[in-house]
């Protein structure tokens, strides 16, 4: 078989695995070693082969809404944070013990990245082409190591494909100990810098280009720079990382072809994102070829639901925090709660409460908190009788990188560098607030204070959650804008970790995470005994035990523990309570912000005569 025929044969397999056309049947292909049909001498002869090989990394770089029937964990199901109503029993923050295994401690994809970097020089192409594909490989390696460092801190940095043999020098490299975090971060910055200089500005639709690299760099470098800063690891390195993040953001912002879309919700519920001016990269879904479950998940799945803390983080239409002028702001109906608010609130959450088990909800997702995610849904056209709206058959495109995120990243970066001014706010936060359909008042800065419409303000919730006053009023507002603009997109858990703010998830610090919506039984078809039509078991009655299947309740603290001790509640309205408040978590420690090396890897090294160091915070 000649080389051309081999290329054609493999192309058929690989094309089904491209970013827009990935199918389950390609899993075996993706799990093969880097060289499949071709020998070392035959592969990497052309740019077409390079492109074909790189397609397999797209689902890792840009998972979008996932695929098939799997829950879209990248976005809506990232529930381990204060955007969601708290658990029935608040326990200690994990992880708790050193695990036997950890699937995230893996360097298989690092090997693939290094394989790309090492082999592109063999293409019959000019230097610019070779440097482009080397840049793609280095971008991929920077992405992988950014995630490894964020999870584990120190990790071994592999800058080449290991040679598996019994030779001492090969074994020493394969079983090298962890490199210091800051050393790896330097390598990450070098890789991003190279990619931003050499990857093409335009390589066609749905291809990695320089702006894709830069947009991802703003995300990952902001995350790392602020982690280094707030965890007091290396302040000089933190600034260096943030400087590069700013450069990456400015590269994207300098491209006039990107601009804020006129339709916020269409970014997340569109059947086709091609041509949307805000989109830098998206994952394309096609009926019968590549599909997902996000639309169904936010329309038909029973879920935990957003917290009152999250819903109240959206400002009033005036631009002021909900509790600034009225500390006792407590609307008792959904109409009152959603009225005169930042329009993004009703774009992210349905402006009506949907409780688990209620019969008056049609097809709309039920939640424990009453707050139902609207962001990825399209209720006007959703038809559960059509196959494309059933689980595993959704085809809405997924935004992966968009200008809106880059702008809010840049605002935060410039604050952390001490360079935030009105010009920065106007280029970032106020661009987002000025989006058609949002049109919120401009945020202005006076000293270190925020101002809207001539009113200088300080959200009283800021000091409730930050009694040490370690988050300035203007930084609080930038973080609020981030929380609102990127709501339920999968960033909040990482944000709390990098800011060293996992205490926001404690009942005794953040009292509003215990609560959901304010409900009235009279709104849910109560029977003659006043029991509402919610799950058929008086779901919000105090008669439920804390350990039964229905543990969320309304308004009053529950003092009973067993069914025999509980008496029917006479309360018929109030905020949904996620837990009794008696289960308080201990304050987070260093172990809650960094994961340990799994035990099996330490044993693997030891059995071969090498040492793999454990994370400092996890050494007993």
KEBAVEX-38685 format. One record per residue (C-alpha): x, y, z. Coordinates in steps of 0.5 Angstrom, whole numbers, plus 2048, in hexadecimal, padded with zeros to 3 digits. Example, Ala and Ser with C-alpha at 12.3 -4.5 7.8 and 13.67 -1.06 7.14 Angstrom:
% KEBAVEX-38685
8197F781081B7FE80E
***
This chain:
% KEBAVEX-38685
8008008008038077FE80380D8037FE8107FF7F980A8007FB80A8077F98118087F38108057F180A80A7F380E8107F081480E7E981180E7EA80F8157ED8168177E881A8147E28178187E681981E7E782081C7E58268217DE82681E7DD81F81C7DF81B8227DB8158237DC80F8287DE80A8227E580E8227E780D82A7EB8078287EF80B8237F08108287F380B82D7F88098287FF80B82980181182580380D81F7FE80981C7FE80781580480A81380B80881581080E81881380F81180C81080D80881481280981C81380B81D80C80682280A80182780E7FB82380C7FE81D8118008228167F98258167F681E8167FA81C81C7F88238207F182281F7F181D8257F382282A7ED8268297E882382D7ED8248337EE82B8317E782D8307E28288337DC82D8327D68298347D98238347D681D8307D08188307CC8178367D281983B7D081F8407D482583D7D88268437DD82B8407D78308417D082F8457D28298497D882D84D7D482D8537D982D8587D983585A7D583A85D7D183B8567CD8358587C983485F7CD8308647CC8298657C782686A7CD82586F7D382986F7D98258707E18278707E38298697E78248657EB8208637EC81D86A7F18178697F78168647F381285F7F680B85C7F580E8557F38148527F281484A7F481B84A7FB81984B7FD81784480281983F7FF8158397FD81C83680481F83880781A83480281B82E80482382E80B82182E80B81C82880882282480D82782681382282581081F81E80E82581A81582781881482181380F82480F81082680880E82D80981183480A81383781180D83B81280983581180D83081680D83681B80683681B80582F81C80A82F82280783582580083182580482B82880783082D80083382F7FD82C83080382B8358028328387FA8308397FC82983C80182C8417FD8328437F882D8467FD82884980082E84D7F983084F7F782A8527FE82785480382D85580982A85480982584E80F82184A81082584381182183D81482583881581F83381281883281581383781980D83481680783781C80383982080083E82680583D82780984382781084082080E83D81D80B84482081184781C81684281681284281681184A81881884B81581C85281182285281382884F81282F85380B83285180F83884F81483584B80E83184780A83884781083B84381083583E80883783D80A83E83C80F83C83780A83883380583D83380984283180C83E82B80583C82980384382980884582480883F82080183C81F7FE83F8197F984581A7F48418157F483A8147ED8398127E68388157E783481C7EE83381C7F38368217F683C81F7F98428237F38458267F183E8297F883D82C7F784482F7F08448327F283D8357F88408387F484683B7F084183F7F683C8417FB8418437F68468477F483F84B7FB83E84C7FE84584D7F88468527F983F8568018418577FF8488597F984685E7FD84086180384486280783F85E80B84485A80984B85980E84D85480D84784F80584985080684F84D80A84C8478058478467FF84D84680485184180484C83C7FC84B83D7FB85283C7FF8528367FB84C8337F48508357F78568317F885182B7F184F82B7EE85682C7F28598277EF8558217E985981F7E585381C7E48518237DE8558277D985482C7D38508297CC8548297C884E82C7CB84B8337C78458337C884382C7CF84182D7CD83B8317C783982E7C883A8277C88348217CE83781E7D383C8207D783D81A7D88448197D68478207DB84C8217DC84B8287DE8448277E58428277E583B8277DE8368277DD82F8277D882D8217D38288227CF82481C7C982081D7CB81981C7D281A81C7D481E8237CF81F8287CE82182F7C98228357CA8298387C382B8357C08258387C482683F7C182D8407BA82C83D7B88258407BD8228457BC82384D7C282784F7C582A8567C38318547C68388557C783B85B7C484285E7CB84485F7CC8438577C58468557C684C8597CD84E8577CA8518507C98588527C385C8517C186084B7C486684E7CB86384E7CB8628567CB85C85A7C585985C7C685B8647CA8618637C48668647BF8618677C385C86C7BC85886D7BB8578657B78518657B285085F7AD84B8617AB84985A7AE8478537AB84D8507AE8528557B584E8567B684F84E7B385684D7B885C84C7BE85884C7C48578487C18548417C684E8417C384B8487BD8498447C184783E7C58428437BF8408477B883F8457B48458487AF84084C7B083A8517B083384F7B182E8557B28278557AC8238547A78288537A282784E7A182E84B7A882E8477A782B8407AD82883E7B282D8417B782B8467B682A84D7BB82C8527BB82C85A7BC83385B7B78358567BC8398527BC83684B7C28378467BF83B8407C683C83D7C78368387C08358377BB8388327B48378347B083A82F7B283482A7B482F82E7AF82982C7B08228307AD81E82B7B28208267B981B8267BE8218267BB82482D7BC81D8307C281B8347C881A8307C581D82A7C682482B7C98288267CA82F8287D18328277D683382D7DA83982E7E18378307E483E8307E184582F7E384C8307DE84D8367E384983A7E984C8377E68538397E58518407EB84D8417EF85483F7EB8588447ED85384A7F48538477F585A8477F385B84E7F88568507FD85984D7FB8608507F98638497F286384A7EF86A8477E986D8447EC86B83D7EC86483F7E58638427E286783B7E68628377E485C83B7DE85C8407DA86183D7DB85E8367D785883A7D285C83D7D18608377CF85A8337C885B82F7C38588347C785983A7C986083A7CA8618417CD8678447D58698437D98678497DE86C84B7E486C84F7E58728557EB8708587EA86985A7E386A85A7DE8688557D886D8537D286D84E7CE87384C7D28778517D18738577D787085B7D586985E7D88638627D485D8627D385B8697D38548677DB8558667DD85686D7D885086F7DC84B86B7E284F86C7E38518737EA8538727E985886D7EE8548687E98558627E985C8607E285F85E7E48608577E78598567E18568597DD85A8547E285784E7E18508517D98518527D985384A7DD84C8497D884884D7D384B8497D684B8427D88448437D38418477D283A8477D88398427DC8358467E183A8497DF83B8507E28358547E98378517E783E8527E683D85A7ED83985A7F183E8577EE84485B7EF83F8617E88408637E58398647E283C86A7DD83F8667DA8388667D983886E7D28398717D583D8767D98428717D484286C7CD84186E7C98428687CC83C8657C78388697C183B8667BE83A85F7B883E85D7B28418617AC83C8607A583D8627A183686379B83A86079F83A85979F83385979883085979782E86079282986278D82A86879282986D79782E86A79C82986779F82C86179F82885A7A782785B7A982085A7A381C85D7A681C8647A68238677AD8248657AE82A8697AA82886F7AE8278757AC8208767B281E8727B881B8757BE81E8747C18178717BB81686D7BA8178657B681E8667BB82286B7BA8298687B582D86C7B283486D7B383A8717B48378787BA83487B7B982C87C7BA82A8837B78238827BC81D8807B881787F7B181687C7AE8158837B081B8867AE8208807A78238807A482687A7A682D8797A18338787A58378747A383886D7A883D86A7AF83F86B7B683E8677B88368667BD83486B7C282F8687C482D86F7C382E8767C98328777CB82E87D7D182A8787D682F8787DD82E8747E382F8777E78358747EB83386E7F283286E7F88318697F682A8687EF82C8657F38308607F882B85D7F782485C7FC81F85E80081A85A7FC8138597FF80E85E80080985880480E85480980E85A80980785B80A80685381180A85481380785A81280085781780285281C80585781A80D85681681285A81081685880F81B85D80881C8618058238618088278678018298697FF82186980681F86D80381C874
***
